[in-house]
Amino acid sequence: MIRGLKLIFIGGFLFLSGCNPLSMKSSNIPVKPDNVQEHLMKKPIPRNFVPSNLTVVAIGDSLTAGVGDTENNGGYVGDVSDLLQKEENISSVDVANFGVKGHKTTDLLKVLQKKKVLEKLREADIILMTIGGNDIMKVTRNHIMDLELEPYREEQPFFEKRMKKIFQTVRTANPDAVIVYTGLYNPFKLMLPELGEIDTIVEEWNRTSSSIVMKDGNAIFIPIEDIFSRKSVANLLYTDEFHPSETGYSLIADRVYSSLSD
């Protein structure tokens, strides 16, 4: 069960316990067992005591769009939705996916100005997000002949500024939804294994994003760089050796779902 729903359930349970005559200490107040039983039978816990309909909004880049998912299930977003749907207290999961292949943080800020996106964000119970991989890709392309750490580190403060603006915009639209940001991984691990510098950059940029997530108060950072650092990484990537395969997406989804269930 999602942590937010747990709080609702626990709060409601305590409220009902507090109002239940059976929970009162023995005193001079007479309690008739028959009346208590009759009272409980007449007022059962309502079916919608725990929210049964969830709205999930996904924003970001190609990972959010599910590029590389040959099963066309929507990548990790679709997998998370399927896992949530199996929850006993959840009857339906409505998903609005605004992920776009190639989008950077600059593009996502523009998407977040669209009326349709803002309307959906306001309705969201859970907001899933991946962004930043193409920001790293842009620096790589601009310095492909002389790749060093410095250009990435020069770009990092601007990336951080845009990430803060993204979170601010999302929170203005919806102060209450749980935001789940999935971190970066090294997309060149298989294609260009000699570019060890990318591992360092991914780690540094992930620390930046994780710090922003932690300060939000109702957001979760999902690390995935270790998943795509395995020797079997080839099985986790699509044929373009860049995007996750369905297997890779399922591993991401498992972590996202587990974080929501903790």
Backbone as CSV, one residue per row, in Angstrom:
resi,resn,N_x,N_y,N_z,CA_x,CA_y,CA_z,C_x,C_y,C_z
1,MET,0.844,-1.192,0.000,0.000,0.000,0.000,0.879,1.242,0.000
2,ILE,0.479,2.246,-0.727,1.255,3.470,-0.828,1.343,4.151,0.518
3,ARG,2.519,4.749,0.817,2.734,5.351,2.130,1.662,6.397,2.450
4,GLY,1.226,7.175,1.449,0.196,8.178,1.689,-1.116,7.535,2.093
5,LEU,-1.435,6.423,1.467,-2.673,5.730,1.800,-2.572,5.098,3.187
6,LYS,-1.346,4.690,3.549,-1.160,4.140,4.890,-1.531,5.163,5.956
7,LEU,-1.092,6.399,5.746,-1.373,7.448,6.720,-2.866,7.684,6.842
8,ILE,-3.564,7.688,5.709,-5.015,7.881,5.724,-5.687,6.741,6.469
9,PHE,-5.209,5.519,6.182,-5.809,4.343,6.813,-5.583,4.356,8.320
10,ILE,-4.315,4.621,8.731,-3.986,4.623,10.152,-4.746,5.717,10.886
11,GLY,-4.788,6.921,10.262,-5.506,8.022,10.899,-6.970,7.709,11.076
12,GLY,-7.578,7.134,10.047,-8.986,6.777,10.132,-9.235,5.691,11.142
13,PHE,-8.320,4.728,11.224,-8.465,3.629,12.173,-8.418,4.148,13.601
14,LEU,-7.454,5.066,13.877,-7.354,5.626,15.211,-8.602,6.420,15.569
15,PHE,-9.137,7.130,14.554,-10.354,7.910,14.796,-11.507,6.986,15.174
16,LEU,-11.665,5.904,14.409,-12.743,4.974,14.697,-12.536,4.300,16.043
17,SER,-11.268,3.985,16.376,-10.977,3.354,17.663,-11.331,4.282,18.799
18,GLY,-11.049,5.584,18.595,-11.337,6.569,19.631,-12.823,6.728,19.849
19,CYS,-13.618,6.526,18.810,-15.067,6.694,18.912,-15.764,5.407,19.320
20,ASN,-15.052,4.278,19.286,-15.639,2.989,19.576,-15.771,2.796,21.079
21,PRO,-16.953,2.547,21.601,-17.135,2.361,23.039,-16.257,1.257,23.585
22,LEU,-15.902,0.268,22.777,-15.094,-0.835,23.262,-13.698,-0.390,23.627
23,SER,-13.247,0.766,23.068,-11.891,1.228,23.330,-11.800,2.079,24.592
24,MET,-12.966,2.434,25.214,-12.961,3.271,26.406,-12.571,2.452,27.630
25,LYS,-11.910,3.111,28.578,-11.554,2.450,29.822,-12.823,2.214,30.649
26,SER,-12.762,1.206,31.474,-13.894,0.915,32.364,-14.133,2.103,33.285
27,SER,-15.379,2.543,33.376,-15.717,3.693,34.210,-17.148,3.528,34.681
28,ASN,-17.732,4.608,35.084,-19.117,4.564,35.535,-20.101,4.578,34.381
29,ILE,-19.599,4.704,33.168,-20.485,4.755,32.006,-20.899,3.345,31.649
30,PRO,-22.180,3.031,31.708,-22.626,1.667,31.395,-22.534,1.405,29.897
31,VAL,-22.076,0.236,29.563,-21.973,-0.155,28.167,-22.740,-1.453,27.981
32,LYS,-23.672,-1.447,27.060,-24.468,-2.632,26.795,-23.925,-3.334,25.561
33,PRO,-23.380,-4.533,25.723,-22.798,-5.261,24.593,-23.739,-5.385,23.411
34,ASP,-25.026,-5.600,23.687,-25.969,-5.765,22.578,-26.061,-4.492,21.756
35,ASN,-26.105,-3.350,22.449,-26.189,-2.080,21.735,-24.929,-1.812,20.929
36,VAL,-23.789,-2.193,21.509,-22.527,-2.001,20.804,-22.513,-2.809,19.521
37,GLN,-22.921,-4.063,19.630,-22.928,-4.922,18.454,-23.879,-4.382,17.397
38,GLU,-25.028,-3.912,17.849,-26.004,-3.362,16.912,-25.451,-2.125,16.232
39,HIS,-24.736,-1.281,16.997,-24.155,-0.049,16.462,-23.117,-0.369,15.387
40,LEU,-22.268,-1.369,15.672,-21.222,-1.737,14.716,-21.824,-2.324,13.446
41,MET,-22.895,-3.061,13.574,-23.522,-3.674,12.410,-24.187,-2.625,11.533
42,LYS,-24.728,-1.579,12.153,-25.433,-0.564,11.385,-24.475,0.373,10.652
43,LYS,-23.208,0.538,11.165,-22.272,1.481,10.573,-20.953,0.806,10.220
44,PRO,-20.958,0.019,9.140,-19.713,-0.638,8.724,-18.729,0.379,8.162
45,ILE,-17.451,-0.009,8.112,-16.446,0.864,7.501,-16.776,1.018,6.027
46,PRO,-16.868,2.227,5.527,-17.239,2.433,4.121,-16.232,1.815,3.164
47,ARG,-16.703,1.454,1.989,-15.852,0.806,0.982,-14.743,1.729,0.517
48,ASN,-14.994,3.029,0.514,-13.990,3.987,0.047,-13.183,4.564,1.205
49,PHE,-13.097,3.812,2.314,-12.352,4.273,3.480,-10.905,4.590,3.095
50,VAL,-10.295,3.726,2.297,-8.982,3.986,1.711,-9.204,4.328,0.246
51,PRO,-8.622,5.420,-0.267,-8.845,5.807,-1.665,-8.625,4.636,-2.618
52,SER,-9.580,4.384,-3.498,-9.491,3.229,-4.391,-9.102,3.610,-5.812
53,ASN,-9.170,4.889,-6.142,-8.813,5.345,-7.485,-7.583,6.234,-7.420
54,LEU,-6.558,5.875,-8.177,-5.312,6.637,-8.184,-5.101,7.305,-9.525
55,THR,-4.560,8.504,-9.489,-4.165,9.199,-10.713,-2.652,9.342,-10.712
56,VAL,-2.020,8.774,-11.722,-0.567,8.834,-11.871,-0.235,9.705,-13.071
57,VAL,0.596,10.709,-12.866,1.032,11.577,-13.963,2.539,11.409,-14.128
58,ALA,2.969,11.157,-15.350,4.388,10.949,-15.642,4.902,12.073,-16.533
59,ILE,6.050,12.637,-16.163,6.650,13.721,-16.940,8.132,13.432,-17.147
60,GLY,8.662,13.925,-18.270,10.091,13.743,-18.467,10.496,13.380,-19.871
61,ASP,11.509,12.506,-19.963,12.171,12.215,-21.231,11.769,10.853,-21.791
62,SER,12.692,10.238,-22.564,12.390,8.981,-23.247,12.155,7.820,-22.288
63,LEU,12.767,7.865,-21.098,12.512,6.795,-20.133,11.075,6.847,-19.645
64,THR,10.559,8.055,-19.470,9.155,8.204,-19.100,8.256,7.786,-20.260
65,ALA,8.683,8.101,-21.480,7.910,7.728,-22.673,7.946,6.228,-22.925
66,GLY,8.950,5.532,-22.365,9.037,4.080,-22.535,9.760,3.639,-23.785
67,VAL,10.637,4.477,-24.330,11.404,4.103,-25.526,12.272,2.886,-25.206
68,GLY,12.163,1.865,-26.021,12.915,0.633,-25.806,12.064,-0.497,-25.282
69,ASP,10.837,-0.197,-24.883,9.913,-1.220,-24.394,9.238,-1.878,-25.592
70,THR,9.740,-3.016,-26.009,9.205,-3.695,-27.195,7.840,-4.318,-26.944
71,GLU,7.444,-4.405,-25.677,6.130,-4.949,-25.342,5.052,-3.869,-25.342
72,ASN,5.490,-2.618,-25.579,4.552,-1.491,-25.654,3.650,-1.384,-24.424
73,ASN,4.263,-1.567,-23.265,3.512,-1.462,-22.023,3.738,-0.118,-21.340
74,GLY,4.440,0.794,-22.032,4.671,2.106,-21.438,5.897,2.174,-20.569
75,GLY,6.845,1.227,-20.765,8.082,1.270,-19.994,7.846,1.112,-18.505
76,TYR,8.668,1.766,-17.694,8.553,1.602,-16.242,7.253,2.223,-15.721
77,VAL,6.747,3.254,-16.401,5.490,3.884,-15.967,4.346,2.880,-16.058
78,GLY,4.290,2.154,-17.169,3.261,1.131,-17.332,3.413,0.004,-16.331
79,ASP,4.660,-0.385,-16.065,4.914,-1.457,-15.099,4.507,-1.043,-13.692
80,VAL,4.820,0.196,-13.311,4.422,0.692,-11.988,2.901,0.711,-11.869
81,SER,2.248,1.157,-12.921,0.784,1.188,-12.931,0.205,-0.207,-12.731
82,ASP,0.788,-1.197,-13.416,0.309,-2.580,-13.276,0.485,-3.083,-11.849
83,LEU,1.615,-2.745,-11.234,1.876,-3.180,-9.862,0.903,-2.524,-8.881
84,LEU,0.633,-1.242,-9.090,-0.314,-0.546,-8.221,-1.716,-1.128,-8.368
85,GLN,-2.071,-1.497,-9.589,-3.399,-2.028,-9.865,-3.652,-3.326,-9.088
86,LYS,-2.585,-4.032,-8.753,-2.720,-5.295,-8.022,-2.947,-5.091,-6.528
87,GLU,-2.788,-3.847,-6.051,-3.030,-3.564,-4.640,-4.485,-3.846,-4.286
88,GLU,-4.690,-4.464,-3.139,-6.032,-4.874,-2.720,-6.996,-3.706,-2.623
89,ASN,-6.497,-2.543,-2.169,-7.385,-1.402,-1.927,-7.442,-0.417,-3.090
90,ILE,-6.827,-0.771,-4.219,-6.840,0.117,-5.378,-7.644,-0.545,-6.496
91,SER,-8.717,0.104,-6.893,-9.590,-0.478,-7.915,-9.225,-0.016,-9.316
92,SER,-8.634,1.191,-9.438,-8.270,1.684,-10.766,-7.090,2.643,-10.681
93,VAL,-6.295,2.668,-11.744,-5.149,3.567,-11.846,-5.238,4.297,-13.176
94,ASP,-5.428,5.590,-13.098,-5.496,6.421,-14.303,-4.116,7.027,-14.555
95,VAL,-3.555,6.780,-15.744,-2.204,7.236,-16.064,-2.236,8.277,-17.179
96,ALA,-1.577,9.412,-16.938,-1.381,10.435,-17.975,0.127,10.581,-18.163
97,ASN,0.613,10.195,-19.338,2.057,10.182,-19.588,2.431,11.298,-20.556
98,PHE,3.269,12.231,-20.087,3.713,13.359,-20.901,5.206,13.274,-21.227
99,GLY,5.761,12.064,-21.147,7.171,11.882,-21.477,7.425,12.055,-22.964
100,VAL,8.551,12.684,-23.317,8.899,12.926,-24.721,10.368,12.570,-24.942
101,LYS,10.609,11.759,-25.947,11.974,11.351,-26.285,12.829,12.585,-26.609
102,GLY,14.030,12.628,-26.036,14.968,13.705,-26.315,14.837,14.925,-25.431
103,HIS,13.823,14.963,-24.578,13.614,16.155,-23.765,14.685,16.326,-22.689
104,LYS,15.099,17.565,-22.533,16.034,17.973,-21.485,15.260,18.762,-20.428
105,THR,15.960,19.194,-19.396,15.294,19.982,-18.348,14.688,21.259,-18.921
106,THR,15.337,21.850,-19.921,14.798,23.057,-20.557,13.458,22.763,-21.242
107,ASP,13.357,21.582,-21.853,12.119,21.196,-22.530,11.013,20.899,-21.521
108,LEU,11.379,20.231,-20.441,10.374,19.886,-19.434,9.773,21.140,-18.809
109,LEU,10.588,22.164,-18.608,10.061,23.423,-18.071,9.001,24.015,-19.001
110,LYS,9.188,23.857,-20.299,8.197,24.347,-21.261,6.929,23.499,-21.209
111,VAL,7.102,22.178,-21.081,5.946,21.277,-20.986,5.100,21.634,-19.766
112,LEU,5.763,22.009,-18.689,5.057,22.320,-17.448,4.288,23.644,-17.506
113,GLN,4.397,24.348,-18.605,3.608,25.571,-18.793,2.302,25.293,-19.536
114,LYS,2.154,24.079,-20.036,0.960,23.741,-20.818,-0.237,23.511,-19.900
115,LYS,-1.361,24.068,-20.305,-2.578,24.000,-19.497,-3.000,22.560,-19.232
116,LYS,-2.960,21.719,-20.269,-3.394,20.328,-20.123,-2.531,19.581,-19.109
117,VAL,-1.232,19.840,-19.137,-0.314,19.174,-18.208,-0.563,19.647,-16.781
118,LEU,-0.716,20.942,-16.592,-0.957,21.491,-15.263,-2.271,20.978,-14.675
119,GLU,-3.287,20.844,-15.513,-4.571,20.336,-15.040,-4.437,18.911,-14.523
120,LYS,-3.678,18.094,-15.264,-3.470,16.713,-14.837,-2.620,16.641,-13.577
121,LEU,-1.608,17.483,-13.501,-0.759,17.498,-12.311,-1.573,17.816,-11.059
122,ARG,-2.535,18.698,-11.180,-3.371,19.070,-10.030,-4.191,17.880,-9.531
123,GLU,-4.503,16.956,-10.425,-5.314,15.793,-10.068,-4.479,14.632,-9.540
124,ALA,-3.162,14.707,-9.699,-2.292,13.561,-9.451,-2.188,13.173,-7.982
125,ASP,-2.152,11.866,-7.742,-1.796,11.324,-6.440,-0.305,10.986,-6.411
126,ILE,0.206,10.556,-7.574,1.620,10.201,-7.727,2.139,10.857,-8.994
127,ILE,3.319,11.466,-8.912,3.955,12.072,-10.080,5.293,11.381,-10.314
128,LEU,5.424,10.721,-11.453,6.657,10.018,-11.807,7.470,10.890,-12.757
129,MET,8.795,10.921,-12.555,9.617,11.806,-13.385,11.004,11.215,-13.654
130,THR,11.438,11.310,-14.911,12.828,11.072,-15.300,13.257,12.243,-16.177
131,ILE,14.386,12.813,-15.869,14.903,13.933,-16.662,16.376,14.129,-16.301
132,GLY,17.156,14.622,-17.262,18.561,14.917,-17.006,19.527,14.165,-17.882
133,GLY,19.121,12.984,-18.353,20.005,12.188,-19.200,20.393,12.899,-20.480
134,ASN,19.447,13.608,-21.072,19.734,14.322,-22.325,20.531,15.604,-22.091
135,ASP,20.488,16.120,-20.861,21.346,17.254,-20.510,22.811,16.814,-20.542
136,ILE,23.057,15.620,-20.011,24.411,15.057,-20.068,24.796,14.744,-21.503
137,MET,23.848,14.209,-22.267,24.104,13.871,-23.663,24.486,15.112,-24.475
138,LYS,23.849,16.233,-24.188,24.152,17.459,-24.916,25.599,17.886,-24.692
139,VAL,26.055,17.822,-23.443,27.445,18.180,-23.144,28.393,17.221,-23.851
140,THR,28.044,15.951,-23.852,28.882,14.937,-24.505,29.023,15.220,-25.993
141,ARG,27.918,15.526,-26.640,27.959,15.806,-28.078,28.775,17.054,-28.389
142,ASN,28.688,18.041,-27.522,29.405,19.297,-27.765,30.908,19.176,-27.524
143,HIS,31.320,18.113,-26.828,32.741,17.958,-26.499,33.226,16.543,-26.808
144,ILE,32.649,15.941,-27.827,32.935,14.545,-28.137,34.406,14.304,-28.463
145,MET,35.104,15.316,-28.971,36.504,15.142,-29.359,37.460,15.373,-28.194
146,ASP,36.984,15.989,-27.124,37.869,16.261,-25.990,37.102,16.146,-24.676
147,LEU,36.585,14.942,-24.436,35.754,14.734,-23.260,36.578,14.801,-21.974
148,GLU,36.233,15.749,-21.132,36.829,15.908,-19.820,35.722,16.230,-18.821
149,LEU,36.041,16.209,-17.551,35.031,16.443,-16.525,34.562,17.890,-16.472
150,GLU,35.434,18.812,-16.830,35.153,20.229,-16.631,33.873,20.728,-17.303
151,PRO,33.619,20.401,-18.583,32.389,20.903,-19.219,31.118,20.451,-18.502
152,TYR,31.125,19.216,-17.992,29.961,18.709,-17.260,29.780,19.465,-15.943
153,ARG,30.888,19.725,-15.282,30.823,20.430,-14.004,30.439,21.896,-14.186
154,GLU,30.778,22.455,-15.330,30.352,23.824,-15.620,28.847,23.881,-15.861
155,GLU,28.312,22.827,-16.441,26.878,22.770,-16.733,26.051,22.408,-15.502
156,GLN,26.637,21.725,-14.541,25.901,21.211,-13.387,25.114,22.275,-12.617
157,PRO,25.676,23.465,-12.331,24.878,24.477,-11.611,23.630,24.906,-12.368
158,PHE,23.715,24.932,-13.700,22.546,25.307,-14.511,21.505,24.191,-14.481
159,PHE,21.985,22.939,-14.498,21.100,21.787,-14.361,20.388,21.839,-13.010
160,GLU,21.132,22.148,-11.967,20.555,22.234,-10.624,19.493,23.323,-10.549
161,LYS,19.771,24.458,-11.141,18.824,25.574,-11.130,17.521,25.186,-11.825
162,ARG,17.645,24.497,-12.968,16.448,24.074,-13.712,15.675,22.998,-12.947
163,MET,16.391,22.091,-12.287,15.715,21.059,-11.499,14.915,21.679,-10.354
164,LYS,15.487,22.664,-9.700,14.770,23.353,-8.624,13.518,24.033,-9.160
165,LYS,13.631,24.613,-10.349,12.478,25.280,-10.963,11.402,24.260,-11.332
166,ILE,11.822,23.087,-11.796,10.864,22.026,-12.133,10.083,21.615,-10.895
167,PHE,10.786,21.366,-9.795,10.110,20.958,-8.568,9.198,22.064,-8.049
168,GLN,9.657,23.294,-8.146,8.839,24.424,-7.700,7.552,24.509,-8.515
169,THR,7.655,24.338,-9.822,6.484,24.415,-10.696,5.497,23.295,-10.401
170,VAL,6.030,22.072,-10.226,5.172,20.927,-9.931,4.479,21.118,-8.585
171,ARG,5.220,21.602,-7.598,4.638,21.782,-6.267,3.609,22.911,-6.232
172,THR,3.798,23.916,-7.061,2.798,24.983,-7.148,1.479,24.423,-7.670
173,ALA,1.587,23.509,-8.635,0.389,22.881,-9.198,-0.228,21.881,-8.234
174,ASN,0.618,21.154,-7.515,0.110,20.098,-6.633,1.010,19.975,-5.399
175,PRO,0.594,20.546,-4.273,1.412,20.512,-3.052,1.433,19.153,-2.363
176,ASP,0.505,18.252,-2.715,0.292,17.043,-1.917,0.752,15.735,-2.549
177,ALA,0.847,15.670,-3.853,1.191,14.403,-4.506,2.601,13.949,-4.144
178,VAL,2.799,12.646,-4.159,4.135,12.089,-3.989,4.867,12.192,-5.324
179,ILE,6.043,12.823,-5.306,6.871,12.913,-6.515,7.945,11.841,-6.437
180,VAL,8.038,11.036,-7.483,9.068,10.001,-7.539,10.006,10.320,-8.699
181,TYR,11.210,10.755,-8.345,12.203,11.078,-9.369,13.195,9.931,-9.490
182,THR,13.289,9.357,-10.679,14.239,8.280,-10.935,15.534,8.875,-11.458
183,GLY,16.631,8.536,-10.789,17.925,9.129,-11.091,18.518,8.708,-12.415
184,LEU,19.735,9.181,-12.660,20.435,8.950,-13.928,21.289,7.684,-13.870
185,TYR,21.554,7.134,-15.041,22.528,6.059,-15.169,23.437,6.390,-16.351
186,ASN,24.547,5.690,-16.464,25.495,5.927,-17.555,25.020,5.221,-18.813
187,PRO,24.472,5.956,-19.784,23.944,5.312,-20.992,25.039,4.820,-21.934
188,PHE,26.278,5.209,-21.655,27.386,4.799,-22.519,28.147,3.599,-21.969
189,LYS,27.640,2.998,-20.905,28.344,1.910,-20.246,28.705,0.784,-21.209
190,LEU,27.798,0.463,-22.092,28.029,-0.625,-23.053,28.631,-0.113,-24.348
191,MET,28.148,1.045,-24.806,28.561,1.583,-26.083,29.998,2.126,-26.055
192,LEU,30.303,2.883,-24.994,31.626,3.513,-24.871,32.165,3.285,-23.456
193,PRO,32.560,2.049,-23.146,32.996,1.731,-21.789,34.248,2.487,-21.356
194,GLU,35.006,3.017,-22.331,36.232,3.745,-21.986,35.940,5.124,-21.402
195,LEU,34.692,5.589,-21.519,34.328,6.901,-20.974,33.973,6.781,-19.493
196,GLY,34.973,6.472,-18.700,34.746,6.323,-17.266,34.350,7.617,-16.594
197,GLU,34.674,8.749,-17.243,34.320,10.047,-16.662,32.810,10.205,-16.491
198,ILE,32.051,9.546,-17.375,30.594,9.673,-17.305,30.060,9.104,-15.990
199,ASP,30.696,8.050,-15.499,30.280,7.493,-14.211,30.400,8.538,-13.104
200,THR,31.490,9.284,-13.125,31.715,10.325,-12.127,30.665,11.418,-12.235
201,ILE,30.382,11.829,-13.461,29.386,12.889,-13.693,27.994,12.435,-13.262
202,VAL,27.634,11.225,-13.609,26.324,10.693,-13.221,26.193,10.687,-11.702
203,GLU,27.241,10.268,-11.020,27.221,10.247,-9.554,27.055,11.657,-8.985
204,GLU,27.777,12.616,-9.542,27.693,13.998,-9.043,26.331,14.617,-9.324
205,TRP,25.813,14.410,-10.537,24.500,14.980,-10.878,23.393,14.306,-10.074
206,ASN,23.547,13.013,-9.797,22.561,12.323,-8.975,22.549,12.875,-7.547
207,ARG,23.714,13.225,-7.037,23.766,13.824,-5.697,23.019,15.151,-5.678
208,THR,23.194,15.911,-6.758,22.477,17.191,-6.867,20.966,16.977,-6.859
209,SER,20.504,16.049,-7.682,19.069,15.770,-7.771,18.528,15.216,-6.465
210,SER,19.286,14.315,-5.844,18.860,13.704,-4.593,18.692,14.760,-3.504
211,SER,19.577,15.745,-3.483,19.480,16.818,-2.495,18.199,17.623,-2.677
212,ILE,17.851,17.909,-3.928,16.622,18.651,-4.219,15.400,17.840,-3.802
213,VAL,15.427,16.542,-4.094,14.333,15.647,-3.731,14.152,15.600,-2.215
214,MET,15.245,15.471,-1.491,15.187,15.376,-0.032,14.577,16.629,0.593
215,LYS,14.878,17.778,0.015,14.376,19.035,0.562,12.890,19.227,0.289
216,ASP,12.346,18.492,-0.650,10.931,18.644,-0.981,10.035,18.208,0.174
217,GLY,10.384,17.144,0.844,9.589,16.682,1.979,8.580,15.602,1.650
218,ASN,8.149,15.520,0.396,7.198,14.484,0.004,7.582,13.917,-1.366
219,ALA,8.873,13.732,-1.546,9.394,13.214,-2.810,10.378,12.085,-2.512
220,ILE,10.575,11.239,-3.498,11.439,10.065,-3.353,12.450,10.040,-4.494
221,PHE,13.705,9.783,-4.158,14.753,9.624,-5.165,15.018,8.133,-5.348
222,ILE,14.974,7.692,-6.613,15.205,6.288,-6.930,16.542,6.141,-7.651
223,PRO,17.561,5.575,-7.000,18.842,5.359,-7.678,18.781,4.134,-8.581
224,ILE,19.292,4.256,-9.788,19.288,3.104,-10.701,20.637,2.893,-11.383
225,GLU,21.639,3.754,-11.063,22.919,3.620,-11.762,23.555,2.263,-11.522
226,ASP,23.318,1.676,-10.342,23.890,0.362,-10.050,23.270,-0.739,-10.900
227,ILE,21.986,-0.580,-11.245,21.320,-1.576,-12.094,22.018,-1.692,-13.437
228,PHE,22.373,-0.534,-13.999,22.973,-0.519,-15.333,24.500,-0.505,-15.288
229,SER,25.050,-0.906,-14.153,26.500,-1.073,-14.033,26.874,-2.548,-13.973
230,ARG,25.893,-3.402,-14.069,26.128,-4.837,-13.969,26.800,-5.387,-15.227
231,LYS,27.443,-6.540,-15.063,28.092,-7.192,-16.206,27.066,-7.630,-17.243
232,SER,25.853,-7.877,-16.779,24.786,-8.320,-17.689,23.998,-7.154,-18.248
233,VAL,24.614,-5.959,-18.262,23.889,-4.759,-18.687,23.337,-4.891,-20.099
234,ALA,23.987,-5.684,-20.955,23.510,-5.847,-22.336,22.076,-6.349,-22.368
235,ASN,21.702,-7.191,-21.417,20.341,-7.724,-21.377,19.332,-6.704,-20.866
236,LEU,19.844,-5.635,-20.276,18.960,-4.627,-19.687,18.755,-3.431,-20.599
237,LEU,19.443,-3.439,-21.742,19.341,-2.327,-22.677,18.640,-2.747,-23.965
238,TYR,17.989,-1.788,-24.570,17.339,-1.964,-25.867,18.418,-2.138,-26.940
239,THR,18.020,-2.445,-28.151,18.983,-2.675,-29.229,19.809,-1.439,-29.567
240,ASP,19.359,-0.258,-29.159,20.153,0.943,-29.405,21.290,1.096,-28.399
241,GLU,21.351,0.153,-27.429,22.388,0.139,-26.393,22.411,1.445,-25.592
242,PHE,21.261,2.051,-25.483,21.153,3.337,-24.789,19.969,3.349,-23.831
243,HIS,18.791,3.004,-24.348,17.586,2.981,-23.527,17.405,1.613,-22.872
244,PRO,16.679,1.567,-21.762,16.408,0.266,-21.126,15.554,-0.623,-22.020
245,SER,15.750,-1.918,-21.881,14.847,-2.886,-22.494,13.661,-3.060,-21.549
246,GLU,12.711,-3.906,-21.925,11.589,-4.160,-21.029,12.079,-4.727,-19.692
247,THR,13.126,-5.567,-19.759,13.687,-6.107,-18.520,14.265,-4.992,-17.661
248,GLY,14.984,-4.074,-18.298,15.540,-2.932,-17.569,14.451,-2.081,-16.952
249,TYR,13.395,-1.838,-17.716,12.276,-1.039,-17.191,11.598,-1.729,-16.012
250,SER,11.476,-3.047,-16.089,10.815,-3.772,-14.997,11.610,-3.655,-13.701
251,LEU,12.940,-3.626,-13.808,13.772,-3.463,-12.614,13.619,-2.060,-12.026
252,ILE,13.523,-1.060,-12.908,13.273,0.307,-12.437,11.914,0.368,-11.746
253,ALA,10.913,-0.236,-12.374,9.554,-0.207,-11.820,9.495,-0.875,-10.445
254,ASP,10.226,-1.951,-10.282,10.235,-2.653,-8.989,10.735,-1.720,-7.884
255,ARG,11.764,-0.939,-8.201,12.309,-0.024,-7.193,11.333,1.113,-6.888
256,VAL,10.715,1.621,-7.938,9.741,2.696,-7.732,8.585,2.210,-6.884
257,TYR,8.065,1.059,-7.234,6.927,0.500,-6.500,7.300,0.193,-5.045
258,SER,8.478,-0.368,-4.854,8.928,-0.690,-3.495,9.043,0.579,-2.641
259,SER,9.511,1.653,-3.263,9.653,2.906,-2.514,8.296,3.458,-2.112
260,LEU,7.289,3.245,-2.927,5.940,3.693,-2.610,5.290,2.822,-1.542
261,SER,5.762,1.596,-1.438,5.160,0.641,-0.504,5.803,0.671,0.870
262,ASP,6.986,1.297,0.982,7.702,1.332,2.266,6.923,2.138,3.315
